[in-house]
Amino acid sequence: MKRLAVFGAGAWGTALAQMLASDGREVLLWAREPELLDQINRERRNRLFLPSATLHPAIRATGDLAELAALPVLLLVTPAQHLAAILGQIGPTEADLVLCSKGIEAGTGRLMADVARDAAPGASLAVLSGPTFAHEVAAGLPTAVTLACAGGEAQWQRLSAAIARPAFRPYYSDDVTGAEIGGAVKNVLAIACGVVDGLRLGQNARASLISRGFAEMVRFGMAMGAQADTLSGLSGLGDLVLTCSSTSSRNYSLGKDLGEGASASAILADRSTVAEGAFTAPVLARLAADKGVSMPIVATVAALLEGALPAGEAVARLLARPLRAETAA
């Protein structure tokens, strides 16, 4: 594969393009904004979304969807809530679609793979997910991810050869559902950990929340048919630990602002980047309730984002839950 396509020139899409171009292969990076296209192609910069990186000369930004859609491997890094619209514009394809966005469609409750199956039934689907801060991937720092392939090992052989680089190591899985759920749920839990930081409740509280949040992830994942090994791997626990520990995470920083007293509507209105957990929390809480899965941390985050209760009261309610045995199931 002499050329690769990345749809979405946000921080993560630009970082993936930078990583893929590191071996000199041409990477087409799709962006919607004309000024961003010009900045990437002329200045080798993406000042809005990834200002730390000087972009590789093998990256070419384009606004022509058809040019990218003709390639055999398409990495889709658009915000989760826009995936259906982008696939509708791409049209019928038999390419390998590598889904790199982490979330659940707000209106329908569909995972990204379900969105892609409905919009592009002829495509082969894979999910790339794991502990990945965009600025570190763009800088060439060592990163490991899950590459879950619905098409099994034959698809893995194609995609790993196209995506793997010396500092970017994919691990094979056939559990697309598990890889998706890990990425979606951890975004919501990262908001909760940010709230703990904003309220200055300490590292003990954050560690407890990560552990109990992981139990919620496992419960929900198993109810959805995910594999336990996937949830305890890079795309589940690994991504959870990273995202719940740093203000480099958009979801964590959103939670921190909530903990410090800001309203969700004010925070989100003032942001140019997307915190997917804000869209995922309400639909995830609803799906969990429909399936009878206990996810009190997720439900609390959803209530916080809706403005139904202040951060301090939310934490008090969690601490007042009945005492019980510690279990992960």
C-alpha positions in Angstrom: 0.0 0.0 0.0 1.8 3.1 -1.2 -0.8 5.5 0.1 -3.0 5.6 3.2 -6.1 7.7 4.0 -7.0 9.3 7.3 -10.4 11.0 7.6 -10.3 13.7 10.2 -7.6 16.3 10.9 -8.2 16.8 14.6 -5.5 16.0 17.1 -5.8 12.2 16.9 -6.2 12.1 13.1 -3.3 14.3 12.5 -1.1 12.3 15.0 -2.0 9.1 13.1 -1.1 10.7 9.8 2.2 11.8 11.3 2.9 8.3 12.6 1.9 6.6 9.3 4.1 9.0 7.2 7.1 8.3 9.3 8.3 5.6 6.8 7.9 8.0 3.9 4.6 6.6 2.7 2.2 9.2 1.3 -0.7 9.8 3.7 -3.8 11.7 2.5 -5.4 13.6 5.4 -9.0 14.7 5.0 -10.1 18.0 6.6 -13.2 20.0 6.1 -11.8 23.5 6.8 -10.1 25.2 3.8 -7.8 27.3 6.1 -6.7 24.1 7.9 -5.9 22.4 4.5 -3.8 25.3 3.5 -2.0 25.4 6.9 -1.1 21.7 6.8 0.1 21.8 3.2 2.0 25.1 3.2 3.2 25.4 6.8 3.4 21.7 7.8 1.4 22.7 10.9 -2.0 22.0 12.5 -2.0 24.9 15.0 -5.5 24.4 16.2 -5.5 20.7 17.1 -1.9 19.6 17.3 0.4 22.6 17.6 3.4 20.7 19.0 4.1 18.8 15.7 5.9 19.8 12.6 4.2 17.6 10.1 6.0 15.1 7.8 6.3 16.2 4.1 4.6 12.9 3.1 1.3 14.1 4.5 -1.0 15.8 2.1 -4.2 17.4 3.3 -7.3 17.3 1.0 -10.9 18.2 1.1 -11.8 15.7 -1.6 -13.6 12.7 -0.1 -13.6 10.8 -3.3 -9.8 10.9 -3.6 -9.4 9.2 -0.2 -12.4 6.8 -0.7 -10.6 5.2 -3.6 -7.8 3.8 -1.4 -8.0 0.3 0.1 -7.4 1.2 3.8 -9.4 4.1 5.3 -8.7 5.2 8.9 -11.8 7.0 10.2 -10.9 9.5 12.9 -13.9 11.8 12.7 -15.9 12.5 16.0 -18.1 9.5 16.8 -21.3 11.5 16.4 -20.4 12.4 12.8 -19.3 8.9 11.6 -22.6 8.1 9.9 -22.7 11.3 8.0 -19.1 10.9 6.7 -19.7 7.3 5.7 -22.8 8.5 3.8 -20.7 11.0 1.9 -18.1 8.3 1.1 -20.7 6.0 -0.3 -20.5 2.2 -1.0 -17.0 0.9 -0.4 -15.3 -2.5 -0.1 -12.2 -1.0 1.6 -10.9 -1.9 5.0 -12.5 0.7 7.4 -10.4 1.2 10.5 -12.5 2.9 13.1 -10.4 5.1 15.4 -13.1 7.2 17.2 -14.3 6.1 20.7 -17.9 6.6 21.5 -21.5 5.6 21.2 -23.9 7.3 18.8 -26.1 9.5 21.0 -29.4 9.1 19.1 -29.4 5.4 18.4 -27.1 3.8 21.0 -25.1 2.2 18.2 -21.4 1.4 18.6 -19.2 2.7 15.8 -18.9 -0.7 14.2 -22.7 -1.0 14.0 -22.9 2.5 12.5 -20.3 1.4 9.9 -22.0 -1.9 9.1 -25.3 -0.1 8.4 -23.7 2.6 6.3 -21.1 0.5 4.4 -22.2 -3.1 4.3 -19.6 -4.1 1.8 -16.6 -2.9 3.8 -14.3 -4.9 6.1 -14.3 -3.5 9.6 -11.6 -3.1 12.2 -11.2 -1.0 15.4 -8.0 0.6 16.5 -8.1 1.6 20.2 -5.8 1.9 23.2 -3.8 4.2 25.4 -2.9 7.0 23.0 -2.3 10.6 23.7 -2.1 12.3 20.3 0.9 14.5 21.0 3.0 11.5 22.1 2.1 9.4 19.0 3.0 12.4 16.8 6.3 12.8 18.6 7.2 9.1 17.8 7.1 8.0 21.4 6.5 4.2 22.0 2.8 3.3 21.8 0.9 0.0 21.8 -2.7 -0.5 20.7 -5.4 -3.1 20.1 -6.3 -3.7 16.4 -9.5 -5.7 16.5 -10.4 -7.2 13.1 -13.9 -8.4 12.3 -12.3 -10.2 9.3 -10.0 -12.3 11.5 -6.4 -13.0 10.9 -6.4 -12.4 7.1 -7.5 -8.9 7.7 -5.0 -8.5 10.5 -2.2 -9.5 8.2 -3.2 -6.7 5.7 -3.7 -4.0 8.3 -0.8 -4.7 10.6 1.5 -4.5 7.7 0.0 -1.1 6.7 -0.2 0.4 10.2 2.6 -0.9 12.4 5.7 1.3 12.7 8.8 0.8 14.9 7.3 3.0 17.7 3.6 2.0 17.1 2.8 -1.6 17.9 -0.6 -3.1 17.2 -1.8 -6.2 19.0 -4.3 -8.5 17.3 -7.8 -9.2 18.6 -11.0 -10.5 16.9 -13.2 -8.8 19.6 -14.4 -5.7 17.9 -17.2 -5.2 20.5 -14.8 -5.3 23.4 -12.3 -2.9 21.8 -15.1 -0.4 21.2 -16.7 -0.7 24.6 -13.4 -0.1 26.4 -12.7 3.1 24.5 -16.3 4.4 24.9 -16.7 3.6 28.6 -13.3 4.9 29.7 -14.1 8.4 28.3 -17.0 8.6 30.8 -14.9 7.3 33.7 -12.2 9.9 32.8 -14.7 12.6 33.4 -15.5 11.2 36.8 -11.7 11.1 37.7 -11.4 14.7 36.6 -14.2 15.6 39.0 -12.3 13.9 41.8 -9.3 16.1 40.9 -11.3 19.2 40.7 -12.8 18.6 44.1 -9.3 17.9 45.5 -10.4 14.6 46.9 -6.9 13.0 46.6 -5.2 10.2 44.8 -6.8 7.5 47.0 -10.2 8.5 45.8 -9.0 8.5 42.1 -7.5 5.1 42.4 -10.7 3.7 44.0 -12.8 5.3 41.2 -10.6 3.8 38.5 -10.9 0.3 40.1 -14.7 0.5 40.6 -15.1 2.1 37.1 -13.2 -0.8 35.6 -15.7 -3.1 37.3 -18.5 -1.2 35.6 -16.7 -1.5 32.2 -16.4 -5.2 32.7 -20.1 -5.6 33.7 -21.3 -3.7 30.7 -18.9 -5.3 28.3 -19.8 -8.8 29.2 -23.5 -7.9 28.9 -22.8 -6.7 25.3 -20.8 -9.9 24.4 -17.3 -8.6 24.8 -14.4 -10.8 25.9 -12.9 -10.3 29.3 -9.3 -10.4 28.0 -10.0 -7.5 25.7 -11.5 -5.4 28.5 -8.4 -6.0 30.7 -6.0 -5.3 27.8 -4.8 -2.2 26.0 -8.2 -0.9 24.7 -9.8 -1.4 28.1 -7.8 -1.1 31.3 -4.8 0.3 29.5 -6.7 3.2 28.0 -8.6 3.7 31.3 -5.4 4.1 33.3 -3.9 6.6 30.9 -7.1 8.7 30.4 -8.0 8.9 34.1 -4.6 10.3 35.1 -3.8 13.3 33.1 -5.2 16.7 32.0 -3.9 15.8 28.6 -7.2 13.9 28.3 -10.0 16.2 27.1 -12.5 14.1 29.1 -10.4 14.3 32.3 -10.0 18.1 31.9 -13.8 18.4 31.4 -14.4 16.6 34.6 -11.8 18.7 36.5 -13.6 21.9 35.4 -16.9 20.3 36.6 -15.4 19.5 39.9 -14.2 23.1 40.2 -17.7 24.4 39.8 -18.1 25.2 36.1 -21.3 24.1 34.3 -21.1 21.5 31.6 -22.9 23.7 29.1 -20.4 26.6 29.6 -17.4 24.3 29.4 -18.6 22.6 26.2 -19.6 25.8 24.5 -16.1 27.2 25.0 -14.2 24.2 23.5 -12.9 23.7 20.0 -12.1 20.0 20.6 -14.5 17.2 21.3 -14.8 15.4 24.7 -16.6 12.3 23.5 -17.5 11.2 27.0 -20.0 14.1 27.2 -22.0 12.6 24.4 -21.4 9.0 25.5 -22.4 9.3 29.2 -26.2 9.8 28.8 -26.6 7.1 26.1 -24.4 4.7 28.0 -26.3 5.2 31.2 -29.5 4.5 29.3 -28.2 1.3 27.7 -26.9 0.0 31.0 -30.3 0.6 32.6 -32.1 -1.1 29.7 -29.8 -4.2 30.2 -30.0 -4.2 34.0 -26.3 -3.5 34.4 -25.3 -1.5 37.5 -23.1 1.5 36.5 -23.5 4.0 39.3 -20.4 6.0 38.3 -21.6 6.4 34.7 -25.1 7.3 35.9 -23.6 10.0 38.2 -21.5 11.5 35.4 -24.6 11.6 33.1 -26.5 13.5 35.9 -23.6 15.9 36.3 -23.5 16.7 32.6 -27.3 17.3 32.6 -26.9 19.7 35.5 -29.1 17.6 37.7 -26.8 17.9 40.7 -23.6 19.6 41.7 -20.3 17.7 41.8 -20.0 17.6 45.6 -23.4 16.1 45.9 -22.7 13.6 43.2 -19.7 12.3 45.1 -21.6 12.2 48.3 -24.3 10.0 46.7 -21.7 7.5 45.5 -20.1 7.3 49.0 -23.5 6.8 50.5 -24.3 3.7 48.4 -24.9 0.5 50.4 -21.9 -1.4 51.6 -21.3 -4.7 49.7 -18.7 -7.2 48.7 -16.1 -6.2 46.2 -16.7 -8.0 42.9 -15.8 -7.2 39.3 -18.9 -8.9 37.9 
